[in-house]
């Protein structure tokens, strides 16, 4: 596989993992027990911590991509 192919695999896996990681630790305004301003959606997250979740996503994706690379390199799987 070429570098471009590996990059595409990495990016697709990264997005899939991001959507799996996004709900981790989310607490909505209605669950926090605090008063919130009028006009704020009660289900919106209090502290979404997007940067932290992107770093976690990148770490998980590197591990998954590494396993994919190793499987390709050692002939455990082949893509025609």
PyMOL Python script that loads the backbone (N, CA, C, O; Angstrom):
from pymol import cmd

cmd.read_pdbstr("""\
ATOM      1  N   UNK A   1       0.849  -1.185   0.000  1.00  0.00           N
ATOM      2  CA  UNK A   1       0.000   0.000   0.000  1.00  0.00           C
ATOM      3  C   UNK A   1       0.884   1.234   0.000  1.00  0.00           C
ATOM      4  O   UNK A   1       1.983   1.238   0.556  1.00  0.00           O
ATOM      5  N   UNK A   2       0.386   2.264  -0.627  1.00  0.00           N
ATOM      6  CA  UNK A   2       1.144   3.515  -0.696  1.00  0.00           C
ATOM      7  C   UNK A   2       0.894   4.347   0.554  1.00  0.00           C
ATOM      8  O   UNK A   2       0.017   4.046   1.363  1.00  0.00           O
ATOM      9  N   UNK A   3       1.686   5.395   0.686  1.00  0.00           N
ATOM     10  CA  UNK A   3       1.530   6.312   1.814  1.00  0.00           C
ATOM     11  C   UNK A   3       0.140   6.945   1.802  1.00  0.00           C
ATOM     12  O   UNK A   3      -0.474   7.121   2.854  1.00  0.00           O
ATOM     13  N   UNK A   4      -0.353   7.284   0.618  1.00  0.00           N
ATOM     14  CA  UNK A   4      -1.690   7.881   0.508  1.00  0.00           C
ATOM     15  C   UNK A   4      -2.767   6.915   1.011  1.00  0.00           C
ATOM     16  O   UNK A   4      -3.709   7.332   1.685  1.00  0.00           O
ATOM     17  N   UNK A   5      -2.630   5.653   0.691  1.00  0.00           N
ATOM     18  CA  UNK A   5      -3.597   4.651   1.160  1.00  0.00           C
ATOM     19  C   UNK A   5      -3.577   4.545   2.680  1.00  0.00           C
ATOM     20  O   UNK A   5      -4.629   4.474   3.316  1.00  0.00           O
ATOM     21  N   UNK A   6      -2.383   4.535   3.258  1.00  0.00           N
ATOM     22  CA  UNK A   6      -2.279   4.467   4.716  1.00  0.00           C
ATOM     23  C   UNK A   6      -2.866   5.715   5.365  1.00  0.00           C
ATOM     24  O   UNK A   6      -3.486   5.633   6.425  1.00  0.00           O
ATOM     25  N   UNK A   7      -2.674   6.864   4.734  1.00  0.00           N
ATOM     26  CA  UNK A   7      -3.240   8.107   5.255  1.00  0.00           C
ATOM     27  C   UNK A   7      -4.761   8.066   5.226  1.00  0.00           C
ATOM     28  O   UNK A   7      -5.414   8.513   6.170  1.00  0.00           O
ATOM     29  N   UNK A   8      -5.319   7.543   4.169  1.00  0.00           N
ATOM     30  CA  UNK A   8      -6.779   7.427   4.070  1.00  0.00           C
ATOM     31  C   UNK A   8      -7.313   6.481   5.143  1.00  0.00           C
ATOM     32  O   UNK A   8      -8.318   6.781   5.788  1.00  0.00           O
ATOM     33  N   UNK A   9      -6.653   5.350   5.339  1.00  0.00           N
ATOM     34  CA  UNK A   9      -7.076   4.413   6.383  1.00  0.00           C
ATOM     35  C   UNK A   9      -7.007   5.086   7.747  1.00  0.00           C
ATOM     36  O   UNK A   9      -7.928   4.955   8.554  1.00  0.00           O
ATOM     37  N   UNK A  10      -5.911   5.811   8.007  1.00  0.00           N
ATOM     38  CA  UNK A  10      -5.752   6.500   9.286  1.00  0.00           C
ATOM     39  C   UNK A  10      -6.880   7.504   9.514  1.00  0.00           C
ATOM     40  O   UNK A  10      -7.465   7.548  10.597  1.00  0.00           O
ATOM     41  N   UNK A  11      -7.185   8.310   8.497  1.00  0.00           N
ATOM     42  CA  UNK A  11      -8.218   9.340   8.657  1.00  0.00           C
ATOM     43  C   UNK A  11      -9.616   8.747   8.838  1.00  0.00           C
ATOM     44  O   UNK A  11     -10.407   9.257   9.631  1.00  0.00           O
ATOM     45  N   UNK A  12      -9.919   7.695   8.121  1.00  0.00           N
ATOM     46  CA  UNK A  12     -11.240   7.056   8.273  1.00  0.00           C
ATOM     47  C   UNK A  12     -11.373   6.453   9.670  1.00  0.00           C
ATOM     48  O   UNK A  12     -12.403   6.611  10.326  1.00  0.00           O
ATOM     49  N   UNK A  13     -10.326   5.762  10.120  1.00  0.00           N
ATOM     50  CA  UNK A  13     -10.366   5.179  11.461  1.00  0.00           C
ATOM     51  C   UNK A  13     -10.438   6.283  12.510  1.00  0.00           C
ATOM     52  O   UNK A  13     -11.144   6.140  13.509  1.00  0.00           O
ATOM     53  N   UNK A  14      -9.708   7.392  12.294  1.00  0.00           N
ATOM     54  CA  UNK A  14      -9.716   8.508  13.255  1.00  0.00           C
ATOM     55  C   UNK A  14     -11.133   9.055  13.437  1.00  0.00           C
ATOM     56  O   UNK A  14     -11.572   9.283  14.565  1.00  0.00           O
ATOM     57  N   UNK A  15     -11.851   9.266  12.326  1.00  0.00           N
ATOM     58  CA  UNK A  15     -13.218   9.788  12.427  1.00  0.00           C
ATOM     59  C   UNK A  15     -14.151   8.797  13.119  1.00  0.00           C
ATOM     60  O   UNK A  15     -14.988   9.192  13.930  1.00  0.00           O
ATOM     61  N   UNK A  16     -14.009   7.519  12.800  1.00  0.00           N
ATOM     62  CA  UNK A  16     -14.852   6.514  13.455  1.00  0.00           C
ATOM     63  C   UNK A  16     -14.597   6.479  14.961  1.00  0.00           C
ATOM     64  O   UNK A  16     -15.536   6.424  15.756  1.00  0.00           O
ATOM     65  N   UNK A  17     -13.333   6.513  15.342  1.00  0.00           N
ATOM     66  CA  UNK A  17     -12.994   6.491  16.763  1.00  0.00           C
ATOM     67  C   UNK A  17     -13.470   7.774  17.440  1.00  0.00           C
ATOM     68  O   UNK A  17     -13.946   7.731  18.574  1.00  0.00           O
ATOM     69  N   UNK A  18     -13.346   8.919  16.757  1.00  0.00           N
ATOM     70  CA  UNK A  18     -13.816  10.182  17.343  1.00  0.00           C
ATOM     71  C   UNK A  18     -15.294  10.102  17.699  1.00  0.00           C
ATOM     72  O   UNK A  18     -15.694  10.528  18.782  1.00  0.00           O
ATOM     73  N   UNK A  19     -16.104   9.565  16.801  1.00  0.00           N
ATOM     74  CA  UNK A  19     -17.534   9.480  17.085  1.00  0.00           C
ATOM     75  C   UNK A  19     -17.833   8.482  18.208  1.00  0.00           C
ATOM     76  O   UNK A  19     -18.879   8.576  18.850  1.00  0.00           O
ATOM     77  N   UNK A  20     -16.938   7.540  18.448  1.00  0.00           N
ATOM     78  CA  UNK A  20     -17.117   6.627  19.577  1.00  0.00           C
ATOM     79  C   UNK A  20     -16.664   7.266  20.887  1.00  0.00           C
ATOM     80  O   UNK A  20     -17.202   6.951  21.948  1.00  0.00           O
ATOM     81  N   UNK A  21     -15.685   8.159  20.820  1.00  0.00           N
ATOM     82  CA  UNK A  21     -15.128   8.775  22.024  1.00  0.00           C
ATOM     83  C   UNK A  21     -15.939   9.998  22.468  1.00  0.00           C
ATOM     84  O   UNK A  21     -15.952  10.318  23.657  1.00  0.00           O
ATOM     85  N   UNK A  22     -16.604  10.676  21.557  1.00  0.00           N
ATOM     86  CA  UNK A  22     -17.321  11.917  21.895  1.00  0.00           C
ATOM     87  C   UNK A  22     -18.285  11.800  23.076  1.00  0.00           C
ATOM     88  O   UNK A  22     -18.338  12.735  23.874  1.00  0.00           O
ATOM     89  N   UNK A  23     -19.040  10.733  23.240  1.00  0.00           N
ATOM     90  CA  UNK A  23     -19.971  10.679  24.371  1.00  0.00           C
ATOM     91  C   UNK A  23     -19.325  10.405  25.733  1.00  0.00           C
ATOM     92  O   UNK A  23     -20.002  10.512  26.755  1.00  0.00           O
ATOM     93  N   UNK A  24     -18.047  10.059  25.775  1.00  0.00           N
ATOM     94  CA  UNK A  24     -17.399   9.723  27.043  1.00  0.00           C
ATOM     95  C   UNK A  24     -17.409  10.910  27.994  1.00  0.00           C
ATOM     96  O   UNK A  24     -16.909  11.983  27.655  1.00  0.00           O
ATOM     97  N   UNK A  25     -17.968  10.728  29.163  1.00  0.00           N
ATOM     98  CA  UNK A  25     -17.924  11.740  30.216  1.00  0.00           C
ATOM     99  C   UNK A  25     -18.767  12.975  29.970  1.00  0.00           C
ATOM    100  O   UNK A  25     -18.576  13.990  30.641  1.00  0.00           O
ATOM    101  N   UNK A  26     -19.689  12.918  29.034  1.00  0.00           N
ATOM    102  CA  UNK A  26     -20.520  14.081  28.742  1.00  0.00           C
ATOM    103  C   UNK A  26     -21.615  14.196  29.782  1.00  0.00           C
ATOM    104  O   UNK A  26     -22.299  13.224  30.100  1.00  0.00           O
ATOM    105  N   UNK A  27     -21.767  15.390  30.302  1.00  0.00           N
ATOM    106  CA  UNK A  27     -22.819  15.667  31.274  1.00  0.00           C
ATOM    107  C   UNK A  27     -23.581  16.888  30.764  1.00  0.00           C
ATOM    108  O   UNK A  27     -22.992  17.950  30.568  1.00  0.00           O
ATOM    109  N   UNK A  28     -24.873  16.742  30.551  1.00  0.00           N
ATOM    110  CA  UNK A  28     -25.685  17.831  30.043  1.00  0.00           C
ATOM    111  C   UNK A  28     -26.030  18.837  31.121  1.00  0.00           C
ATOM    112  O   UNK A  28     -25.872  18.562  32.310  1.00  0.00           O
ATOM    113  N   UNK A  29     -26.501  20.002  30.708  1.00  0.00           N
ATOM    114  CA  UNK A  29     -26.896  21.039  31.658  1.00  0.00           C
ATOM    115  C   UNK A  29     -28.016  20.552  32.581  1.00  0.00           C
ATOM    116  O   UNK A  29     -28.044  20.894  33.764  1.00  0.00           O
ATOM    117  N   UNK A  30     -28.930  19.761  32.041  1.00  0.00           N
ATOM    118  CA  UNK A  30     -30.041  19.274  32.861  1.00  0.00           C
ATOM    119  C   UNK A  30     -29.581  18.260  33.906  1.00  0.00           C
ATOM    120  O   UNK A  30     -30.277  18.050  34.899  1.00  0.00           O
ATOM    121  N   UNK A  31     -28.426  17.629  33.703  1.00  0.00           N
ATOM    122  CA  UNK A  31     -27.908  16.646  34.654  1.00  0.00           C
ATOM    123  C   UNK A  31     -27.005  17.271  35.716  1.00  0.00           C
ATOM    124  O   UNK A  31     -26.749  16.663  36.756  1.00  0.00           O
ATOM    125  N   UNK A  32     -26.525  18.481  35.451  1.00  0.00           N
ATOM    126  CA  UNK A  32     -25.546  19.083  36.362  1.00  0.00           C
ATOM    127  C   UNK A  32     -26.183  19.587  37.656  1.00  0.00           C
ATOM    128  O   UNK A  32     -25.500  19.704  38.673  1.00  0.00           O
ATOM    129  N   UNK A  33     -27.462  19.882  37.629  1.00  0.00           N
ATOM    130  CA  UNK A  33     -28.135  20.375  38.819  1.00  0.00           C
ATOM    131  C   UNK A  33     -27.976  21.874  39.015  1.00  0.00           C
ATOM    132  O   UNK A  33     -28.654  22.466  39.854  1.00  0.00           O
ATOM    133  N   UNK A  34     -27.081  22.494  38.243  1.00  0.00           N
ATOM    134  CA  UNK A  34     -26.887  23.939  38.338  1.00  0.00           C
ATOM    135  C   UNK A  34     -27.937  24.660  37.503  1.00  0.00           C
ATOM    136  O   UNK A  34     -28.497  24.108  36.556  1.00  0.00           O
ATOM    137  N   UNK A  35     -28.184  25.899  37.880  1.00  0.00           N
ATOM    138  CA  UNK A  35     -29.073  26.728  37.067  1.00  0.00           C
ATOM    139  C   UNK A  35     -28.331  27.163  35.813  1.00  0.00           C
ATOM    140  O   UNK A  35     -27.130  27.428  35.858  1.00  0.00           O
ATOM    141  N   UNK A  36     -29.037  27.237  34.705  1.00  0.00           N
ATOM    142  CA  UNK A  36     -28.412  27.700  33.474  1.00  0.00           C
ATOM    143  C   UNK A  36     -29.266  28.782  32.847  1.00  0.00           C
ATOM    144  O   UNK A  36     -30.466  28.879  33.103  1.00  0.00           O
ATOM    145  N   UNK A  37     -28.632  29.586  32.028  1.00  0.00           N
ATOM    146  CA  UNK A  37     -29.294  30.742  31.425  1.00  0.00           C
ATOM    147  C   UNK A  37     -30.423  30.303  30.499  1.00  0.00           C
ATOM    148  O   UNK A  37     -30.413  29.206  29.940  1.00  0.00           O
ATOM    149  N   UNK A  38     -31.384  31.187  30.361  1.00  0.00           N
ATOM    150  CA  UNK A  38     -32.480  30.926  29.430  1.00  0.00           C
ATOM    151  C   UNK A  38     -31.923  30.914  28.009  1.00  0.00           C
ATOM    152  O   UNK A  38     -31.046  31.711  27.674  1.00  0.00           O
ATOM    153  N   UNK A  39     -32.426  30.026  27.191  1.00  0.00           N
ATOM    154  CA  UNK A  39     -31.982  29.936  25.811  1.00  0.00           C
ATOM    155  C   UNK A  39     -30.922  28.870  25.586  1.00  0.00           C
ATOM    156  O   UNK A  39     -30.602  28.557  24.439  1.00  0.00           O
ATOM    157  N   UNK A  40     -30.371  28.308  26.651  1.00  0.00           N
ATOM    158  CA  UNK A  40     -29.384  27.240  26.508  1.00  0.00           C
ATOM    159  C   UNK A  40     -30.128  25.912  26.451  1.00  0.00           C
ATOM    160  O   UNK A  40     -31.010  25.639  27.266  1.00  0.00           O
ATOM    161  N   UNK A  41     -29.761  25.104  25.485  1.00  0.00           N
ATOM    162  CA  UNK A  41     -30.372  23.787  25.340  1.00  0.00           C
ATOM    163  C   UNK A  41     -30.011  22.935  26.554  1.00  0.00           C
ATOM    164  O   UNK A  41     -28.827  22.770  26.844  1.00  0.00           O
ATOM    165  N   UNK A  42     -30.994  22.389  27.272  1.00  0.00           N
ATOM    166  CA  UNK A  42     -30.696  21.597  28.471  1.00  0.00           C
ATOM    167  C   UNK A  42     -29.828  20.369  28.205  1.00  0.00           C
ATOM    168  O   UNK A  42     -29.094  19.935  29.093  1.00  0.00           O
ATOM    169  N   UNK A  43     -29.896  19.810  27.019  1.00  0.00           N
ATOM    170  CA  UNK A  43     -29.117  18.616  26.708  1.00  0.00           C
ATOM    171  C   UNK A  43     -27.703  18.903  26.229  1.00  0.00           C
ATOM    172  O   UNK A  43     -26.925  17.974  26.009  1.00  0.00           O
ATOM    173  N   UNK A  44     -27.357  20.181  26.063  1.00  0.00           N
ATOM    174  CA  UNK A  44     -26.008  20.504  25.590  1.00  0.00           C
ATOM    175  C   UNK A  44     -24.973  20.232  26.681  1.00  0.00           C
ATOM    176  O   UNK A  44     -25.262  20.406  27.865  1.00  0.00           O
ATOM    177  N   UNK A  45     -23.765  19.806  26.290  1.00  0.00           N
ATOM    178  CA  UNK A  45     -22.764  19.445  27.288  1.00  0.00           C
ATOM    179  C   UNK A  45     -22.249  20.650  28.071  1.00  0.00           C
ATOM    180  O   UNK A  45     -22.113  21.746  27.529  1.00  0.00           O
ATOM    181  N   UNK A  46     -21.964  20.427  29.359  1.00  0.00           N
ATOM    182  CA  UNK A  46     -21.439  21.480  30.212  1.00  0.00           C
ATOM    183  C   UNK A  46     -19.978  21.744  29.847  1.00  0.00           C
ATOM    184  O   UNK A  46     -19.612  22.886  29.568  1.00  0.00           O
ATOM    185  N   UNK A  47     -19.144  20.713  29.846  1.00  0.00           N
ATOM    186  CA  UNK A  47     -17.732  20.824  29.477  1.00  0.00           C
ATOM    187  C   UNK A  47     -17.421  19.690  28.498  1.00  0.00           C
ATOM    188  O   UNK A  47     -17.122  18.577  28.930  1.00  0.00           O
ATOM    189  N   UNK A  48     -17.486  19.948  27.198  1.00  0.00           N
ATOM    190  CA  UNK A  48     -17.296  18.862  26.234  1.00  0.00           C
ATOM    191  C   UNK A  48     -15.866  18.333  26.142  1.00  0.00           C
ATOM    192  O   UNK A  48     -15.683  17.189  25.726  1.00  0.00           O
ATOM    193  N   UNK A  49     -14.851  19.103  26.508  1.00  0.00           N
ATOM    194  CA  UNK A  49     -13.438  18.700  26.485  1.00  0.00           C
ATOM    195  C   UNK A  49     -13.050  18.102  25.132  1.00  0.00           C
ATOM    196  O   UNK A  49     -12.542  16.983  25.059  1.00  0.00           O
ATOM    197  N   UNK A  50     -13.296  18.862  24.066  1.00  0.00           N
ATOM    198  CA  UNK A  50     -13.046  18.385  22.710  1.00  0.00           C
ATOM    199  C   UNK A  50     -11.561  18.117  22.470  1.00  0.00           C
ATOM    200  O   UNK A  50     -11.204  17.109  21.860  1.00  0.00           O
ATOM    201  N   UNK A  51     -10.693  19.016  22.947  1.00  0.00           N
ATOM    202  CA  UNK A  51      -9.259  18.826  22.733  1.00  0.00           C
ATOM    203  C   UNK A  51      -8.741  17.538  23.344  1.00  0.00           C
ATOM    204  O   UNK A  51      -7.968  16.810  22.721  1.00  0.00           O
ATOM    205  N   UNK A  52      -9.166  17.264  24.556  1.00  0.00           N
ATOM    206  CA  UNK A  52      -8.764  16.038  25.249  1.00  0.00           C
ATOM    207  C   UNK A  52      -9.267  14.808  24.488  1.00  0.00           C
ATOM    208  O   UNK A  52      -8.547  13.819  24.351  1.00  0.00           O
ATOM    209  N   UNK A  53     -10.490  14.876  24.000  1.00  0.00           N
ATOM    210  CA  UNK A  53     -11.067  13.748  23.270  1.00  0.00           C
ATOM    211  C   UNK A  53     -10.364  13.541  21.931  1.00  0.00           C
ATOM    212  O   UNK A  53     -10.236  12.407  21.468  1.00  0.00           O
ATOM    213  N   UNK A  54      -9.903  14.634  21.302  1.00  0.00           N
ATOM    214  CA  UNK A  54      -9.162  14.490  20.054  1.00  0.00           C
ATOM    215  C   UNK A  54      -7.805  13.825  20.294  1.00  0.00           C
ATOM    216  O   UNK A  54      -7.354  13.020  19.479  1.00  0.00           O
ATOM    217  N   UNK A  55      -7.158  14.159  21.404  1.00  0.00           N
ATOM    218  CA  UNK A  55      -5.886  13.506  21.737  1.00  0.00           C
ATOM    219  C   UNK A  55      -6.088  12.024  22.035  1.00  0.00           C
ATOM    220  O   UNK A  55      -5.300  11.188  21.593  1.00  0.00           O
ATOM    221  N   UNK A  56      -7.136  11.699  22.778  1.00  0.00           N
ATOM    222  CA  UNK A  56      -7.450  10.294  23.067  1.00  0.00           C
ATOM    223  C   UNK A  56      -7.744   9.554  21.759  1.00  0.00           C
ATOM    224  O   UNK A  56      -7.285   8.430  21.556  1.00  0.00           O
ATOM    225  N   UNK A  57      -8.510  10.194  20.881  1.00  0.00           N
ATOM    226  CA  UNK A  57      -8.840   9.605  19.587  1.00  0.00           C
ATOM    227  C   UNK A  57      -7.590   9.335  18.778  1.00  0.00           C
ATOM    228  O   UNK A  57      -7.461   8.275  18.165  1.00  0.00           O
ATOM    229  N   UNK A  58      -6.666  10.287  18.769  1.00  0.00           N
ATOM    230  CA  UNK A  58      -5.427  10.111  18.015  1.00  0.00           C
ATOM    231  C   UNK A  58      -4.610   8.957  18.572  1.00  0.00           C
ATOM    232  O   UNK A  58      -4.057   8.166  17.808  1.00  0.00           O
ATOM    233  N   UNK A  59      -4.526   8.849  19.888  1.00  0.00           N
ATOM    234  CA  UNK A  59      -3.782   7.741  20.494  1.00  0.00           C
ATOM    235  C   UNK A  59      -4.375   6.389  20.152  1.00  0.00           C
ATOM    236  O   UNK A  59      -3.649   5.465  19.784  1.00  0.00           O
ATOM    237  N   UNK A  60      -5.681   6.265  20.268  1.00  0.00           N
ATOM    238  CA  UNK A  60      -6.355   5.001  19.944  1.00  0.00           C
ATOM    239  C   UNK A  60      -6.163   4.671  18.467  1.00  0.00           C
ATOM    240  O   UNK A  60      -5.934   3.516  18.106  1.00  0.00           O
ATOM    241  N   UNK A  61      -6.258   5.690  17.617  1.00  0.00           N
ATOM    242  CA  UNK A  61      -6.126   5.473  16.181  1.00  0.00           C
ATOM    243  C   UNK A  61      -4.712   5.043  15.815  1.00  0.00           C
ATOM    244  O   UNK A  61      -4.532   4.200  14.935  1.00  0.00           O
ATOM    245  N   UNK A  62      -3.708   5.609  16.476  1.00  0.00           N
ATOM    246  CA  UNK A  62      -2.327   5.195  16.202  1.00  0.00           C
ATOM    247  C   UNK A  62      -2.147   3.714  16.532  1.00  0.00           C
ATOM    248  O   UNK A  62      -1.495   2.985  15.784  1.00  0.00           O
ATOM    249  N   UNK A  63      -2.715   3.276  17.633  1.00  0.00           N
ATOM    250  CA  UNK A  63      -2.617   1.856  18.009  1.00  0.00           C
ATOM    251  C   UNK A  63      -3.334   0.978  16.985  1.00  0.00           C
ATOM    252  O   UNK A  63      -2.791  -0.041  16.558  1.00  0.00           O
ATOM    253  N   UNK A  64      -4.537   1.360  16.591  1.00  0.00           N
ATOM    254  CA  UNK A  64      -5.293   0.577  15.610  1.00  0.00           C
ATOM    255  C   UNK A  64      -4.606   0.569  14.249  1.00  0.00           C
ATOM    256  O   UNK A  64      -4.525  -0.469  13.592  1.00  0.00           O
ATOM    257  N   UNK A  65      -4.112   1.734  13.832  1.00  0.00           N
ATOM    258  CA  UNK A  65      -3.418   1.810  12.553  1.00  0.00           C
ATOM    259  C   UNK A  65      -2.123   0.991  12.599  1.00  0.00           C
ATOM    260  O   UNK A  65      -1.760   0.347  11.614  1.00  0.00           O
ATOM    261  N   UNK A  66      -1.432   1.016  13.736  1.00  0.00           N
ATOM    262  CA  UNK A  66      -0.224   0.210  13.889  1.00  0.00           C
ATOM    263  C   UNK A  66      -0.518  -1.278  13.744  1.00  0.00           C
ATOM    264  O   UNK A  66       0.252  -2.011  13.123  1.00  0.00           O
ATOM    265  N   UNK A  67      -1.627  -1.721  14.316  1.00  0.00           N
ATOM    266  CA  UNK A  67      -2.027  -3.122  14.168  1.00  0.00           C
ATOM    267  C   UNK A  67      -2.352  -3.437  12.711  1.00  0.00           C
ATOM    268  O   UNK A  67      -2.006  -4.506  12.209  1.00  0.00           O
ATOM    269  N   UNK A  68      -3.014  -2.508  12.041  1.00  0.00           N
ATOM    270  CA  UNK A  68      -3.334  -2.683  10.621  1.00  0.00           C
ATOM    271  C   UNK A  68      -2.049  -2.748   9.797  1.00  0.00           C
ATOM    272  O   UNK A  68      -1.908  -3.608   8.928  1.00  0.00           O
ATOM    273  N   UNK A  69      -1.114  -1.839  10.071  1.00  0.00           N
ATOM    274  CA  UNK A  69       0.157  -1.822   9.343  1.00  0.00           C
ATOM    275  C   UNK A  69       0.915  -3.130   9.549  1.00  0.00           C
ATOM    276  O   UNK A  69       1.441  -3.706   8.596  1.00  0.00           O
ATOM    277  N   UNK A  70       0.970  -3.598  10.797  1.00  0.00           N
ATOM    278  CA  UNK A  70       1.681  -4.845  11.089  1.00  0.00           C
ATOM    279  C   UNK A  70       1.034  -6.030  10.372  1.00  0.00           C
ATOM    280  O   UNK A  70       1.726  -6.901   9.846  1.00  0.00           O
ATOM    281  N   UNK A  71      -0.290  -6.053  10.358  1.00  0.00           N
ATOM    282  CA  UNK A  71      -0.987  -7.130   9.667  1.00  0.00           C
ATOM    283  C   UNK A  71      -0.702  -7.101   8.166  1.00  0.00           C
ATOM    284  O   UNK A  71      -0.553  -8.150   7.539  1.00  0.00           O
ATOM    285  N   UNK A  72      -0.628  -5.911   7.599  1.00  0.00           N
ATOM    286  CA  UNK A  72      -0.296  -5.780   6.179  1.00  0.00           C
ATOM    287  C   UNK A  72       1.163  -6.157   5.927  1.00  0.00           C
ATOM    288  O   UNK A  72       1.466  -6.862   4.965  1.00  0.00           O
ATOM    289  N   UNK A  73       2.047  -5.696   6.773  1.00  0.00           N
ATOM    290  CA  UNK A  73       3.487  -5.908   6.597  1.00  0.00           C
ATOM    291  C   UNK A  73       3.858  -7.387   6.696  1.00  0.00           C
ATOM    292  O   UNK A  73       4.696  -7.862   5.929  1.00  0.00           O
ATOM    293  N   UNK A  74       3.258  -8.111   7.613  1.00  0.00           N
ATOM    294  CA  UNK A  74       3.591  -9.507   7.829  1.00  0.00           C
ATOM    295  C   UNK A  74       2.689 -10.466   7.057  1.00  0.00           C
ATOM    296  O   UNK A  74       2.773 -11.678   7.252  1.00  0.00           O
ATOM    297  N   UNK A  75       1.841  -9.948   6.194  1.00  0.00           N
ATOM    298  CA  UNK A  75       1.043 -10.788   5.306  1.00  0.00           C
ATOM    299  C   UNK A  75      -0.141 -11.473   5.980  1.00  0.00           C
ATOM    300  O   UNK A  75      -0.663 -12.456   5.454  1.00  0.00           O
ATOM    301  N   UNK A  76      -0.573 -10.970   7.135  1.00  0.00           N
ATOM    302  CA  UNK A  76      -1.728 -11.576   7.787  1.00  0.00           C
ATOM    303  C   UNK A  76      -3.016 -11.268   7.044  1.00  0.00           C
ATOM    304  O   UNK A  76      -3.954 -12.066   7.050  1.00  0.00           O
ATOM    305  N   UNK A  77      -3.055 -10.107   6.404  1.00  0.00           N
ATOM    306  CA  UNK A  77      -4.180  -9.752   5.548  1.00  0.00           C
ATOM    307  C   UNK A  77      -3.611  -9.185   4.243  1.00  0.00           C
ATOM    308  O   UNK A  77      -2.505  -8.644   4.217  1.00  0.00           O
ATOM    309  N   UNK A  78      -4.367  -9.316   3.190  1.00  0.00           N
ATOM    310  CA  UNK A  78      -3.948  -8.738   1.910  1.00  0.00           C
ATOM    311  C   UNK A  78      -5.122  -7.973   1.324  1.00  0.00           C
ATOM    312  O   UNK A  78      -6.281  -8.365   1.460  1.00  0.00           O
ATOM    313  N   UNK A  79      -4.791  -6.889   0.679  1.00  0.00           N
ATOM    314  CA  UNK A  79      -5.802  -6.096  -0.021  1.00  0.00           C
ATOM    315  C   UNK A  79      -5.408  -6.105  -1.496  1.00  0.00           C
ATOM    316  O   UNK A  79      -4.319  -5.667  -1.869  1.00  0.00           O
ATOM    317  N   UNK A  80      -6.308  -6.607  -2.312  1.00  0.00           N
ATOM    318  CA  UNK A  80      -6.001  -6.748  -3.745  1.00  0.00           C
ATOM    319  C   UNK A  80      -6.337  -5.470  -4.446  1.00  0.00           C
ATOM    320  O   UNK A  80      -6.158  -5.365  -5.659  1.00  0.00           O
TER     321      UNK A  80
END
""", "prot")
cmd.dss("prot")
cmd.show_as("cartoon", "prot")
cmd.util.cbc("prot")
cmd.orient("prot")
